[in-house]
């Protein structure tokens, strides 16, 4: 970092602080949903609940891997980061972070269970579209954006339907009427349902950390790639001789295929991939460490690996490669392995993010807890409803993390609560004003954050 100017270093520090601030706000904004069920049902005292949830958010970030984080990084194509100057990259990062923080704080102040995931994605899309407006270059990975958008769209719908089903199962199997009644203030539920509620709070907190926490990791990696590319575009601990071997296996396996069945479009991808593989082999040949690669070629290595992997996926999905099943499996395996050079985060990043998220969880939770517990349904949440919504939220977020897809803890849990209210007495059991406000926040989050972040990007780009 010795060659970074003082101005750029200050911007780097500001951006890292903003990324931590986003996760801090995310903690008390989103994780309130995790503790709402145990606090409102008197299963855990508020202080114990938020500390317990904060701890499991911390553990979730550390243990969650980086699949979701890389989804955030790859939402902005690497070309956007490579072709922009550092100051323009700083404008992009500051714009999306300021937008995300402001929207989260605004919806929290109003007590609305809005989505930090939606907020972040909208902010990223906004700066990407603004970049396109200026340069005419496609600055959004629309394939990844569509994948993430579908996950964000269908996860709350799934949460709503699944919670209705779980409540139905509860009613069929458990005849204890006490768990279907509103909690008596200050009186804890029966031990077994209390254990379920505490377990679901723990799991939602853990999976929130492993999913939402990874978004913070992705943000920090974007910042590091923009500001210190020579040090972070490629994993500095990567054994480049291993990367060379992986790329060589992909090249040799691909060359065993006969291109005669490929469509014109696939043939272009096939030739482009071969050219990329040749270039990657040239860059990595006889190299063992990243430091042996010229800094000007490290971006090219990163870009080549990412494009190679995408092209291989397209060719395999086309089903026109004349390769055996074992060869297809082999080319997929080694293409994926080569991405260990690009899909990574330094050890200190998840620690910093997990601390920010965990601390945020312990502060400012009351507003959203009240909305979730009292204002979604016309009746206050029962023990069974809290357990049903918690089980659905934990399983949905956990599965999404496994597939590397960011989803909204807020939307999944609040839609689950709504589902349990409907399961109890139908749609008439929902408070229309609250549901309307949540839906308005849901609908407005993407367009508003896109407009704000895009406008701020243009402003900061002019200022920087």
C-alpha positions in Angstrom: 0.0 0.0 0.0 3.1 2.2 0.0 2.4 3.6 -3.5 -1.2 4.9 -2.6 -1.5 8.6 -2.4 -2.8 10.2 0.8 -6.1 11.2 -0.8 -6.8 7.7 -2.1 -5.8 6.2 1.3 -8.3 8.5 3.0 -11.0 7.5 0.6 -10.1 3.8 1.1 -10.5 4.2 4.9 -13.8 6.1 4.5 -15.2 3.3 2.2 -14.1 0.5 4.7 -15.8 2.4 7.5 -19.0 2.8 5.5 -19.0 -0.9 4.7 -18.7 -1.7 8.4 -21.5 0.9 9.1 -23.7 -0.8 6.5 -23.3 -4.1 8.4 -23.8 -2.4 11.7 -27.1 -0.9 10.5 -28.0 -4.3 8.9 -27.5 -5.8 12.4 -30.2 -3.8 14.2 -32.3 -3.4 11.0 -32.6 -7.0 9.9 -31.6 -9.1 12.9 -34.5 -7.6 14.8 -36.6 -10.1 12.9 -34.6 -13.0 14.4 -35.2 -11.9 17.9 -38.8 -10.8 17.5 -40.2 -14.3 18.0 -38.3 -15.1 21.2 -38.8 -11.6 22.7 -42.5 -11.4 21.9 -43.2 -14.9 23.2 -41.2 -14.3 26.4 -38.9 -17.2 25.5 -35.8 -15.1 26.1 -35.4 -11.7 27.8 -34.6 -8.9 25.4 -31.0 -8.4 26.5 -30.2 -12.1 26.4 -31.9 -12.5 23.0 -30.0 -9.7 21.3 -26.7 -10.8 22.8 -27.4 -14.4 21.8 -28.5 -13.4 18.3 -25.4 -11.1 17.9 -23.1 -14.0 18.9 -24.7 -16.4 16.3 -24.6 -13.7 13.6 -20.8 -13.4 14.4 -20.4 -17.2 14.1 -22.5 -17.3 10.9 -20.3 -14.8 9.1 -17.1 -16.7 10.1 -18.5 -20.1 9.1 -20.6 -19.0 6.1 -18.0 -19.2 3.3 -18.0 -16.6 0.5 -20.6 -17.9 -2.1 -23.0 -15.0 -1.5 -20.1 -12.5 -1.2 -18.9 -13.5 -4.6 -22.4 -13.1 -5.9 -22.3 -9.4 -4.8 -18.8 -8.9 -6.3 -19.8 -10.5 -9.6 -23.0 -8.4 -9.9 -20.7 -5.6 -11.2 -18.6 -7.1 -14.0 -14.9 -7.0 -13.4 -14.5 -4.8 -16.5 -16.2 -1.9 -14.6 -13.6 -2.1 -11.9 -10.6 -2.5 -14.2 -11.5 0.3 -16.6 -12.4 2.9 -14.1 -9.9 5.2 -12.4 -9.5 4.7 -8.7 -11.3 8.0 -8.0 -14.2 6.9 -10.2 -14.3 3.5 -8.5 -14.4 5.4 -5.1 -17.3 7.4 -6.3 -19.1 4.2 -7.2 -18.4 2.5 -3.8 -19.3 5.6 -1.7 -22.5 6.2 -3.7 -23.9 2.7 -3.2 -22.9 2.5 0.5 -24.3 5.9 1.4 -27.6 5.0 -0.4 -27.9 1.6 1.3 -27.2 3.1 4.8 -29.6 6.0 4.4 -32.5 3.8 3.1 -31.9 1.3 5.9 -31.9 4.0 8.6 -35.0 5.6 7.1 -37.1 2.4 7.0 -35.8 1.4 10.5 -36.9 4.8 11.9 -40.4 4.1 10.5 -40.4 0.6 12.0 -40.7 -1.0 8.5 -39.3 -4.5 8.0 -37.6 -3.4 4.7 -34.8 -5.5 3.1 -31.1 -4.7 3.4 -30.6 -7.1 0.6 -33.0 -5.3 -1.7 -31.4 -2.0 -0.7 -27.8 -3.2 -1.5 -28.8 -4.7 -4.8 -30.7 -1.6 -5.9 -27.7 0.6 -4.9 -25.4 -1.6 -7.0 -27.7 -1.6 -10.0 -28.1 2.2 -9.7 -24.3 2.9 -10.0 -24.1 0.3 -12.8 -26.8 1.9 -14.9 -25.3 5.4 -14.2 -21.9 4.0 -15.5 -23.7 2.8 -18.6 -25.3 6.3 -19.0 -21.8 7.9 -19.0 -19.7 5.4 -20.9 -22.2 3.3 -22.9 -20.6 0.1 -21.5 -22.8 -2.5 -19.9 -21.9 -2.2 -16.3 -24.3 -4.8 -14.7 -24.0 -8.5 -14.8 -27.6 -9.0 -15.8 -27.5 -12.8 -15.6 -26.4 -12.6 -12.0 -28.9 -9.7 -11.4 -31.7 -11.9 -12.7 -30.6 -14.8 -10.5 -30.5 -12.6 -7.4 -33.7 -10.8 -8.3 -35.6 -14.1 -8.6 -34.3 -15.3 -5.2 -35.4 -12.0 -3.6 -38.8 -12.2 -5.3 -39.7 -15.8 -4.6 -38.2 -16.2 -1.1 -40.9 -14.1 0.7 -43.6 -15.8 -1.4 -42.2 -19.2 -0.3 -42.0 -18.0 3.3 -45.6 -17.0 3.2 -46.8 -20.3 1.8 -44.5 -22.5 3.8 -45.6 -20.8 7.1 -49.2 -21.6 6.3 -48.3 -25.2 5.7 -46.2 -25.5 8.9 -49.1 -24.0 10.9 -51.4 -26.6 9.4 -49.0 -29.4 10.4 -48.8 -27.9 13.9 -52.6 -27.9 14.3 -52.9 -31.5 13.0 -50.2 -32.9 15.3 -50.2 -30.7 18.4 -53.5 -30.3 20.2 -52.2 -28.2 23.1 -54.4 -25.0 22.8 -52.0 -23.0 24.9 -49.4 -22.6 22.1 -52.0 -21.1 19.8 -53.0 -18.3 22.2 -51.4 -14.9 22.6 -48.5 -14.9 25.1 -49.2 -13.7 28.6 -47.0 -10.8 29.5 -44.0 -11.9 31.5 -44.9 -15.6 31.4 -42.6 -17.9 29.3 -44.1 -20.6 27.1 -44.0 -24.4 27.8 -40.4 -25.6 27.9 -40.6 -27.6 24.6 -42.0 -24.7 22.5 -39.6 -22.4 24.2 -36.8 -24.6 23.1 -38.1 -24.6 19.5 -38.4 -20.8 19.5 -34.9 -20.4 20.9 -33.5 -22.8 18.4 -35.2 -21.0 15.5 -33.9 -17.7 16.7 -30.4 -19.2 16.9 -30.7 -20.7 13.4 -32.1 -17.5 11.8 -29.3 -15.5 13.4 -26.7 -17.9 12.2 -28.0 -18.1 8.7 -28.5 -14.3 8.7 -24.9 -13.9 9.4 -23.9 -16.5 6.8 -26.0 -14.8 4.2 -26.3 -11.1 5.0 -22.9 -11.0 6.6 -21.4 -12.2 3.3 -22.9 -9.2 1.6 -20.6 -7.1 3.8 -17.6 -9.3 2.8 -18.5 -8.8 -0.8 -18.6 -5.0 -0.3 -15.2 -5.0 1.3 -13.8 -7.1 -1.5 -15.2 -4.6 -4.1 -13.5 -1.8 -2.2 -10.2 -3.6 -2.0 -10.3 -4.5 -5.7 -11.1 -0.9 -6.7 -8.5 0.7 -4.4 -5.6 -1.8 -4.2 -6.1 -4.0 -7.3 -2.5 -5.3 -7.6 -2.8 -6.8 -4.1 -6.4 -8.1 -4.1 -7.6 -9.0 -7.6 -5.9 -12.4 -7.2 -5.7 -14.4 -4.0 -2.2 -13.4 -2.7 -1.8 -16.9 -1.1 -2.7 -18.7 -4.3 -0.2 -21.3 -5.6 0.0 -20.2 -9.2 1.5 -23.4 -10.3 -1.7 -25.2 -9.2 -3.8 -22.6 -11.1 -1.6 -23.3 -14.2 -2.2 -27.0 -13.9 -6.0 -26.5 -13.5 -6.2 -24.2 -16.5 -4.1 -26.7 -18.5 -6.5 -29.5 -17.7 -9.4 -27.4 -18.8 -7.6 -26.5 -22.1 -6.7 -30.2 -22.8 -10.2 -31.5 -22.0 -11.9 -28.8 -24.1 -9.6 -29.6 -27.1 -10.8 -33.2 -27.0 -14.2 -31.9 -28.2 -15.1 -31.8 -31.8 -16.6 -28.4 -32.6 -18.7 -29.6 -35.6 -22.0 -29.8 -33.6 -21.7 -26.3 -32.1 -24.0 -23.5 -33.2 -22.5 -20.4 -34.6 -22.9 -18.6 -31.3 -21.3 -21.6 -29.4 -18.5 -21.8 -31.9 -17.6 -18.1 -31.2 -17.6 -18.9 -27.4 -15.5 -22.0 -28.0 -12.8 -20.1 -30.0 -12.9 -17.2 -27.5 -12.4 -19.6 -24.6 -9.5 -21.3 -26.3 -7.8 -17.9 -26.9 -8.4 -17.0 -23.2 -7.0 -20.3 -22.0 -3.8 -19.8 -24.1 -3.4 -16.3 -22.6 -3.9 -17.6 -19.1 -1.4 -20.4 -19.6 1.1 -17.8 -20.9 0.6 -15.6 -17.8 0.9 -18.4 -15.3 3.5 -20.6 -16.9 6.5 -21.2 -14.7 5.1 -19.0 -11.9 4.5 -20.2 -8.3 3.4 -17.1 -6.5 1.2 -14.1 -7.3 4.2 -11.8 -6.7 5.9 -13.3 -9.7 3.1 -12.1 -12.0 3.5 -8.6 -13.3 0.9 -6.3 -11.5 -0.4 -5.2 -14.9 -1.3 -8.8 -15.8 -3.1 -9.7 -12.5 -6.3 -8.0 -13.6 -6.0 -9.8 -16.9 -5.6 -13.1 -15.1 -8.7 -12.4 -12.9 -10.8 -11.3 -15.9 -9.7 -14.3 -17.9 -10.5 -16.9 -15.2 -14.0 -15.4 -14.7 -14.8 -15.2 -18.4 -13.4 -18.7 -19.0 -15.6 -20.1 -16.2 -18.7 -18.4 -17.6 -18.0 -19.6 -21.2 -17.4 -23.2 -20.0 -20.8 -23.1 -18.3 -22.5 -21.9 -21.4 -20.9 -24.5 -23.6 -21.8 -27.3 -21.2 -25.4 -26.1 -20.9 -25.6 -26.1 -24.8 -25.1 -29.9 -24.7 -23.3 -29.8 -28.0 -19.8 -30.5 -26.8 -18.6 -33.9 -28.0 -17.3 -35.0 -24.6 -18.0 -38.0 -22.4 -19.8 -37.4 -19.1 -16.5 -37.9 -17.2 -14.8 -35.3 -19.4 -17.6 -32.8 -18.9 -17.4 -33.5 -15.1 -13.6 -33.0 -15.3 -13.8 -29.7 -17.2 -16.5 -28.4 -14.8 -14.5 -29.4 -11.8 -11.2 -27.8 -12.8 -12.9 -24.7 -14.1 -14.5 -24.3 -10.7 -11.2 -25.0 -8.9 -9.4 -22.3 -10.9 -11.7 -19.7 -9.4 -10.1 -20.2 -6.0 -7.6 -17.6 -7.4 -10.4 -15.0 -7.7 -13.2 -16.0 -5.3 -11.7 -15.4 -1.8 -11.5 -13.0 1.0 -8.6 -12.2 3.4 -9.1 -13.7 6.9 -9.5 -10.3 8.5 -12.5 -9.3 6.4 -15.1 -11.7 7.8 -13.8 -10.9 11.3 -14.4 -7.2 10.9 -17.8 -7.7 9.2 -18.9 -10.2 11.8 -18.0 -7.8 14.7 -19.9 -5.0 12.9 -23.0 -7.1 12.4 -22.9 -8.6 15.9 -22.6 -5.2 17.6 -25.4 -3.8 15.4 -27.7 -6.7 16.4 -27.5 -5.6 20.0 -28.7 -2.0 19.3 -31.9 -0.5 18.0 -34.0 -3.7 17.7 -37.2 -2.5 19.4 -38.9 -0.7 16.5 -38.9 -3.7 14.1 -39.7 -6.2 16.9 -42.9 -4.3 17.7 -44.0 -4.3 14.0 -43.3 -8.0 13.6 -45.0 -9.0 16.9 -48.0 -6.7 17.0 -48.7 -5.0 13.7 -48.7 -7.6 11.0 -51.7 -9.5 12.3 -54.8 -8.2 14.1 -53.9 -10.5 16.9 -50.5 -10.6 18.6 -48.2 -13.4 17.6 -48.7 -16.8 19.4 -46.1 -19.3 20.4 -47.0 -21.6 17.5 -46.9 -18.7 15.0 -43.4 -17.6 16.2 -42.1 -21.2 15.9 -43.6 -21.7 12.4 -42.2 -18.4 11.0 -38.8 -19.1 12.6 -38.6 -22.6 11.2 -39.5 -21.4 7.7 -37.1 -18.4 7.8 -34.1 -20.5 9.1 -34.6 -23.2 6.4 -35.1 -20.7 3.6 -32.1 -18.6 4.4 -29.9 -21.6 5.1 -30.8 -23.2 1.7 -30.2 -19.9 -0.1 -26.8 -19.5 1.5 -26.0 -23.1 0.3 -26.8 -22.0 -3.2 -24.8 -18.8 -2.9 -27.9 -16.6 -3.3 -28.6 -13.5 -1.2 -32.1 -13.4 0.2 -33.9 -11.0 2.6 -34.2 -12.2 6.2 -36.7 -9.4 6.7 -38.9 -10.4 3.9 -38.8 -14.1 4.6 -39.6 -13.8 8.3 -42.2 -11.0 8.0 -44.0 -12.9 5.2 -43.8 -16.0 7.4 -45.5 -14.2 10.2 -48.2 -13.0 7.7 -48.6 -16.6 6.6 -49.2 -17.8 10.1 -51.8 -15.0 10.6 -53.6 -16.1 7.5 -53.4 -19.8 8.6 -55.2 -18.8 11.8 -58.1 -16.8 10.6 -57.7 -16.0 6.9 -56.7 -12.8 5.1 -59.0 -10.8 7.3 -56.5 -11.5 10.2 -53.9 -9.2 8.6 -53.6 -5.5 9.5 -54.0 -3.9 6.1 -52.1 -0.7 6.9 -49.0 -2.5 8.0 -49.1 -4.9 5.1 -49.6 -2.0 2.7 -46.6 -0.1 4.2 -44.4 -3.2 4.0 -45.4 -3.8 0.4 -44.8 -0.2 -0.5 -41.3 -0.4 1.0 -40.7 -3.7 -0.8 -41.8 -2.2 -4.2 -40.1 1.2 -3.7 -36.7 -0.1 -2.4 -35.2 -1.1 -5.7 -36.3 1.9 -7.9 -35.6 4.5 -5.2 -32.2 3.1 -4.2 -31.3 2.8 -7.9 -32.2 6.5 -8.5 -30.4 7.7 -5.4 -27.2 5.7 -5.9 -27.1 6.5 -9.6 -27.5 10.2 -8.8 -24.9 10.1 -6.0 -22.5 8.3 -8.3 -22.7 11.0 -10.9 -22.3 13.7 -8.3 -19.3 12.0 -6.6 -17.7 11.2 -9.9 -17.8 14.9 -10.7 -16.5 15.8 -7.3 -13.7 13.2 -7.2 
